[in-house]
Amino acid sequence: RLEQVLLNLINNAIKFSDRGSVRITAKISASNPQLAEIAVIDTGIGIPANEQAHIFESFTQVYPQTGRKASGTGLGLSITRRLVELHGGRIAVHSRPHEGATFTFTLPLAPIPIDQSLESTPDRSTDSQPARTARQSIDDTISIFRTDATLTIPRRQPTEVESNVNFEVVNENPADKQSVRTDSRQNTHPWILLVDDDPINLEVMHDHLQLARYKTRSTSDPLQARDILNTEAPPDLIVLDMMMPFISGLDLAREIRTQYDLLTVPILMVTARAHTADLLAAMDAGANDYITRPFEREEFIMRVQNLVELSRNRHLNLTSESRIIEATRLERARINSELHDHLGASLTDLVHLSKTALKNENIDAAFAEKLYARVKQAVHLLRTDMLDLESIDLLEADFLDGLNLILLRRYVDADREIDFQSTVNEPLILPEPLLSTLNAIYKEIATNDIKYGRGRPRWEFSILAGELLLNFTGLSEYKLARHGTGRGTSGLLHRLSTIGGSMQISMDDDAGQKFPYSIQIRVRVPIRMAESHPRVRTEQHPGITT
């Protein structure tokens, strides 16, 4: 209770002091040696004389006309007076406007033998254990608020404890750093990042979570929280104060959401403001949940537990999905190897036998030619299937890089060149079935160009407003009136419709136009990138309009 009284008074002193100092003294009362007299002295804006009589009443706030940002319910000093009086003490205030305020309260001392009292002890080294304990309690209370401030206890006045208190918040405990795991998802107990500029709030949340067997790391600096998220493994949950200096909780939440989605790193926003507008602002900034102070421990732990389980389940699902993808890749590699080693070898033997049959006069020539053609066709189909299996691995690693290699291989086989351009500078990881559908669409475009096209086509890719854009330009001998659309084009349009895409084709096939004529194909497809991989930086290509 003494700590609660001191914290209420010190918080008020800091709140209403823009500059100067906050000083805490503790001494034996000169009028009654059985009482301790403790004072909190600030250099703030002071309290008018006509308001001092009401300062300890419930729901009283003396400074509504100042326009200060200080918030509260007007109960702090009322509760402080009640606590002091319940313990047999009294509290009073002395202040003048613009000259600071001094809040002084008394509390009964614990009974100790007179020969061990503070007054009879000139040397600090021979203090009694109760006196040392009382002084240490005050020291500990003051140390909650100081950063690099030193605690001064003048030897000329052994009955007085004094400290100047900075207006900065407490730094995080270095011991917390040592207890944080490097990979939160593999540890038995989840770890939670606490970000709040109020050291008391951090201490309360830390204690609640420690009792619930959660590991925590606390920081009062939002800039340091940003560094932690940029350099270390992500936490299972971030508990974030909405109102902080330099960077607000809302701004920090928006930054976090550019790195992690709602399920990978949930955010619990904490604030003393309970307005609907604040709730909506928190959710709009990327918070998963919202809790207002003061809160019950059980409610806080329940909300934390729900969000941590959400994060853990998300990680388990991604891990299972990664294992399935890896198992699929290994199975494709095994099938490819068996096709190459067994079926491929048999078909190679058949090619040699069919060539020999062509030269054998005792074998019907028509039959030998037919056999040779069928064997060559089988070898071609086998090679195509094996390349398709390899293509999937290439596309999964980076869709555009993989597509570049696949198209290059196809055009080289057709004795053609290709100009492949992309403004996407990071790996593009696409989920299924989007990956397979896009592969089939681009494969159909390449097939038609290899069949009807001439020269060196240009395949140009970019990402704009969540869409993957293809701008294909080339020369073609395709004539719509002569060749029609065909099943390939119909299939291509159907595939595009299943993924919400669109296609535009422009051809200069006027009657007087000579072959080959120019053709341009624009394909737009909305994409959802795989969430377990880095986000792709998008750029608008100057040659594409929306």
GIKAKA-V58684 format. One record per residue. N is the residue number from 1. OMEGA is omega in degrees with one decimal (* if undefined). Layout:
N;OMEGA + N;OMEGA
This chain:
1;175.8 + 2;178.8 + 3;-179.6 + 4;177.9 + 5;-178.9 + 6;-178.8 + 7;177.5 + 8;-177.5 + 9;-178.7 + 10;177.6 + 11;178.0 + 12;-179.3 + 13;178.8 + 14;-176.1 + 15;-174.0 + 16;176.6 + 17;179.6 + 18;-179.2 + 19;179.5 + 20;-174.2 + 21;169.5 + 22;-174.1 + 23;178.5 + 24;177.8 + 25;176.4 + 26;-177.7 + 27;174.2 + 28;-179.8 + 29;179.0 + 30;-177.8 + 31;-179.2 + 32;-177.0 + 33;177.2 + 34;-178.2 + 35;169.1 + 36;179.7 + 37;-174.7 + 38;-177.2 + 39;172.9 + 40;-170.9 + 41;178.9 + 42;178.8 + 43;-173.9 + 44;-171.5 + 45;177.0 + 46;-177.4 + 47;177.7 + 48;-177.0 + 49;-177.3 + 50;178.9 + 51;-173.6 + 52;-179.9 + 53;-176.9 + 54;-170.3 + 55;-176.8 + 56;178.1 + 57;-178.8 + 58;176.6 + 59;178.5 + 60;173.7 + 61;-169.0 + 62;-168.4 + 63;-179.9 + 64;-176.6 + 65;-175.6 + 66;-178.6 + 67;-179.4 + 68;-178.3 + 69;-179.0 + 70;-178.5 + 71;178.1 + 72;-178.4 + 73;-176.1 + 74;-178.6 + 75;-171.4 + 76;-178.3 + 77;176.5 + 78;177.8 + 79;179.7 + 80;179.3 + 81;-178.8 + 82;179.5 + 83;-179.9 + 84;-178.0 + 85;177.6 + 86;179.2 + 87;174.3 + 88;-179.0 + 89;177.8 + 90;178.2 + 91;-179.1 + 92;179.8 + 93;173.8 + 94;-175.1 + 95;170.5 + 96;179.4 + 97;177.4 + 98;178.8 + 99;177.4 + 100;-178.4 + 101;176.0 + 102;174.9 + 103;-177.8 + 104;175.8 + 105;179.1 + 106;175.5 + 107;178.8 + 108;175.7 + 109;173.8 + 110;-178.9 + 111;176.6 + 112;178.4 + 113;-174.1 + 114;-177.7 + 115;177.6 + 116;-176.8 + 117;180.0 + 118;-174.7 + 119;-177.3 + 120;-175.5 + 121;-178.5 + 122;-175.2 + 123;-179.7 + 124;-175.8 + 125;-179.9 + 126;177.7 + 127;174.4 + 128;179.2 + 129;177.1 + 130;179.5 + 131;178.7 + 132;179.6 + 133;178.7 + 134;-179.8 + 135;-179.6 + 136;177.7 + 137;178.2 + 138;177.8 + 139;-178.3 + 140;179.3 + 141;179.9 + 142;-175.5 + 143;177.2 + 144;-172.1 + 145;-170.7 + 146;174.6 + 147;177.7 + 148;179.4 + 149;177.8 + 150;179.6 + 151;-176.6 + 152;176.0 + 153;-175.9 + 154;-179.9 + 155;179.9 + 156;178.2 + 157;-175.0 + 158;179.8 + 159;-176.3 + 160;175.8 + 161;-174.6 + 162;176.7 + 163;169.1 + 164;-172.6 + 165;176.4 + 166;176.0 + 167;179.8 + 168;179.3 + 169;-176.5 + 170;174.3 + 171;180.0 + 172;179.6 + 173;-179.8 + 174;179.9 + 175;178.6 + 176;-178.5 + 177;-175.4 + 178;-176.7 + 179;-177.3 + 180;-179.5 + 181;178.9 + 182;177.6 + 183;-173.4 + 184;-173.0 + 185;-178.1 + 186;-177.9 + 187;-178.7 + 188;-177.4 + 189;179.2 + 190;176.1 + 191;-170.8 + 192;176.3 + 193;178.9 + 194;-179.0 + 195;-178.4 + 196;-178.5 + 197;178.7 + 198;-176.9 + 199;179.2 + 200;176.6 + 201;177.8 + 202;-178.2 + 203;-179.9 + 204;-179.6 + 205;177.8 + 206;-178.9 + 207;178.5 + 208;-175.7 + 209;178.4 + 210;177.2 + 211;178.6 + 212;174.8 + 213;172.3 + 214;170.9 + 215;-179.3 + 216;168.3 + 217;-172.7 + 218;172.7 + 219;176.8 + 220;-175.9 + 221;179.7 + 222;176.8 + 223;177.7 + 224;175.7 + 225;177.6 + 226;179.7 + 227;179.0 + 228;-178.7 + 229;-178.8 + 230;-171.9 + 231;-174.6 + 232;177.7 + 233;-175.2 + 234;176.4 + 235;175.4 + 236;-178.5 + 237;172.2 + 238;173.2 + 239;-165.3 + 240;175.2 + 241;-175.8 + 242;-174.0 + 243;178.3 + 244;177.8 + 245;177.4 + 246;177.4 + 247;179.2 + 248;177.0 + 249;178.4 + 250;-179.7 + 251;179.2 + 252;177.9 + 253;178.4 + 254;177.5 + 255;-179.0 + 256;-177.7 + 257;172.8 + 258;179.1 + 259;-173.5 + 260;178.8 + 261;-174.7 + 262;-175.7 + 263;-177.6 + 264;177.1 + 265;178.4 + 266;177.9 + 267;171.7 + 268;-178.4 + 269;-178.5 + 270;179.7 + 271;175.0 + 272;-178.0 + 273;-174.0 + 274;179.9 + 275;178.9 + 276;179.4 + 277;178.4 + 278;176.8 + 279;179.9 + 280;178.6 + 281;179.4 + 282;-179.8 + 283;179.7 + 284;179.7 + 285;176.8 + 286;177.4 + 287;175.5 + 288;-176.3 + 289;-169.7 + 290;178.7 + 291;-177.1 + 292;174.5 + 293;-3.3 + 294;-180.0 + 295;175.7 + 296;-179.5 + 297;-176.7 + 298;179.1 + 299;179.9 + 300;-178.3 + 301;-179.8 + 302;179.0 + 303;176.8 + 304;-178.7 + 305;-179.5 + 306;-177.7 + 307;177.7 + 308;177.5 + 309;176.5 + 310;-179.9 + 311;-179.2 + 312;179.2 + 313;177.5 + 314;-179.1 + 315;179.2 + 316;178.6 + 317;178.7 + 318;178.8 + 319;178.7 + 320;179.4 + 321;178.9 + 322;178.8 + 323;178.2 + 324;178.8 + 325;-179.9 + 326;178.5 + 327;177.8 + 328;179.3 + 329;179.3 + 330;179.1 + 331;176.5 + 332;179.1 + 333;179.3 + 334;179.7 + 335;179.7 + 336;-179.8 + 337;-179.8 + 338;176.5 + 339;-178.7 + 340;-172.7 + 341;-173.1 + 342;-177.3 + 343;179.3 + 344;179.9 + 345;180.0 + 346;179.6 + 347;176.7 + 348;176.9 + 349;179.6 + 350;177.3 + 351;179.8 + 352;-179.9 + 353;-179.7 + 354;174.7 + 355;178.0 + 356;-179.8 + 357;178.7 + 358;-178.4 + 359;-176.8 + 360;-177.9 + 361;-178.5 + 362;179.6 + 363;-179.8 + 364;-175.1 + 365;-179.1 + 366;178.5 + 367;-178.7 + 368;178.9 + 369;179.2 + 370;178.8 + 371;-178.9 + 372;179.7 + 373;-179.9 + 374;-179.4 + 375;178.3 + 376;178.0 + 377;178.7 + 378;177.6 + 379;179.3 + 380;179.6 + 381;179.0 + 382;179.0 + 383;179.2 + 384;179.8 + 385;179.3 + 386;177.9 + 387;177.5 + 388;177.0 + 389;177.4 + 390;-178.5 + 391;-179.5 + 392;177.1 + 393;179.9 + 394;-178.0 + 395;-179.7 + 396;-179.4 + 397;177.1 + 398;-169.2 + 399;-175.0 + 400;175.7 + 401;178.3 + 402;179.3 + 403;177.4 + 404;-179.6 + 405;-178.9 + 406;179.8 + 407;178.7 + 408;179.7 + 409;-178.9 + 410;-178.9 + 411;176.6 + 412;177.1 + 413;-179.9 + 414;-179.5 + 415;178.4 + 416;173.5 + 417;-179.1 + 418;174.9 + 419;-176.2 + 420;-178.2 + 421;177.7 + 422;174.8 + 423;178.7 + 424;-171.3 + 425;178.5 + 426;-179.5 + 427;177.5 + 428;-177.9 + 429;-176.8 + 430;177.8 + 431;170.8 + 432;2.5 + 433;-178.3 + 434;-178.3 + 435;-177.5 + 436;-179.4 + 437;178.0 + 438;178.0 + 439;179.6 + 440;179.7 + 441;-178.8 + 442;177.3 + 443;179.3 + 444;177.7 + 445;179.1 + 446;-179.7 + 447;179.2 + 448;-179.6 + 449;177.9 + 450;-178.0 + 451;-173.2 + 452;-172.0 + 453;177.7 + 454;175.3 + 455;-174.0 + 456;-178.7 + 457;178.1 + 458;174.9 + 459;-174.1 + 460;-175.7 + 461;173.6 + 462;176.3 + 463;-178.8 + 464;175.8 + 465;176.6 + 466;179.4 + 467;172.5 + 468;-175.4 + 469;171.2 + 470;174.0 + 471;-177.8 + 472;175.4 + 473;-179.3 + 474;176.6 + 475;-174.8 + 476;172.9 + 477;179.3 + 478;178.5 + 479;-174.7 + 480;-178.0 + 481;-177.1 + 482;-171.7 + 483;-178.8 + 484;-179.5 + 485;177.4 + 486;-179.4 + 487;-179.2 + 488;179.8 + 489;178.3 + 490;178.1 + 491;179.4 + 492;179.4 + 493;178.5 + 494;178.9 + 495;178.3 + 496;-178.6 + 497;-178.3 + 498;-179.3 + 499;175.7 + 500;-178.1 + 501;178.6 + 502;-178.2 + 503;176.7 + 504;179.1 + 505;177.0 + 506;-179.3 + 507;175.5 + 508;-175.4 + 509;176.6 + 510;-175.0 + 511;-177.2 + 512;-177.0 + 513;177.6 + 514;175.1 + 515;-14.9 + 516;178.9 + 517;-175.5 + 518;177.0 + 519;178.0 + 520;179.7 + 521;175.9 + 522;179.8 + 523;178.2 + 524;-178.9 + 525;173.3 + 526;-176.3 + 527;170.8 + 528;-175.8 + 529;179.0 + 530;-170.9 + 531;-178.7 + 532;-177.4 + 533;-179.7 + 534;177.9 + 535;-178.1 + 536;174.8 + 537;-175.5 + 538;178.3 + 539;175.6 + 540;178.8 + 541;-174.7 + 542;-176.9 + 543;-175.8 + 544;178.5 + 545;-179.9 + 546;*
